[in-house]
Amino acid sequence: MKPKVTMIAWNQNDNYVVTAVNNHLLKVWNSTTGQLLHDLVGHADEVFVLETHPFDSRIMLSAGHDGNVFIWDITKGTKTKHYFNMIEGQGHGAVFDCKFSPDGQHFACTDSHGHLLIFGFGCSRPYEKIPDQMFFHTDYRPLIRDSNNYVLDEQTQQAPHLMPPPFLVDVDGNPHPTKYQRLVPGRENCADEHLIPQLGYVATSDGEVVEQVIGQQTVDQEEAGLEPSILDGMIRQLQLEQDQRTAADHESAPSGPQNGEGTPRRG
C-alpha cells in the first residue's frame, strides 16, 4: 500500500509536526530540520483527527475510525492516555471530531452514532441533569420558500428564526418532561402549561405512523382559558407588521412600462 497522509497538525509552539498516515501510524517530525523523530503506534484504522493542546506543547490528541482516542507526549513519542469508544450492542463508534476546552482540562468528541463524549477531570454529576438523547422537535422539519424566495418552516409558514423555542425530544420524537424543557433558551421562565407540547401523528420514511411533537399547544391553551405565550404573541405581531408593510409597499409602488429597467423593490 502506498502511504498517504490523511491529516497534519503542528504542536502548540510549532516545534513539531505530526502527520497521520493511512497505514495507521502517526509520525512526529522536527519542523525545522524535517527529521523523523517518532512513530506513534496504536491506531488500527485511519486517523482524521489531530488536535494539539491549547498551551502544553508536549501534548497531542488523535482519534480515528477505529474508535480509539489517544493522548500522546510527542516529545517522548509515548502514549499518555487511551480511550476506546465502545457502544453496547453495536461495537465501536468511529470518532469524527475532537476539540480541547480553552483551559486544556477537558476535551469533547463526536462519533458516528451521534454521541457527544466529554472527557476531563472531576465528576460527571453536572451532566446527569440532562437526558441521554436530546434533539429539538424541529431538527429535521422540511423548509419551503415563499414568493420572495425567503425560507419558511413548511408546517407553520413562519421564518425559522421567528418560531417559538423548540421542545426537547428523544431520538424517536417523544417529548422530555417539563423540567428538561426549561433547559431550552427562551423557556427558562415559562409556566408549566407552556412546556407541554402538542402531539400529532407523523409518517416516517418507512411508512410507519408514530406520535411526535408537532408544535405548541396554543389552541388548547385558549380553550382552557390559559394565558397565551408572550413569545407567540410577539411572533404574531411581527408577522402582522411585516404583512402591513408589504401591502403598503405594493400600493405605493409606481406603475410604469414593464421594460425591465429600474430599481427592484424589496418588501
Disulfide bonds with the S-S distance in Angstrom:
none
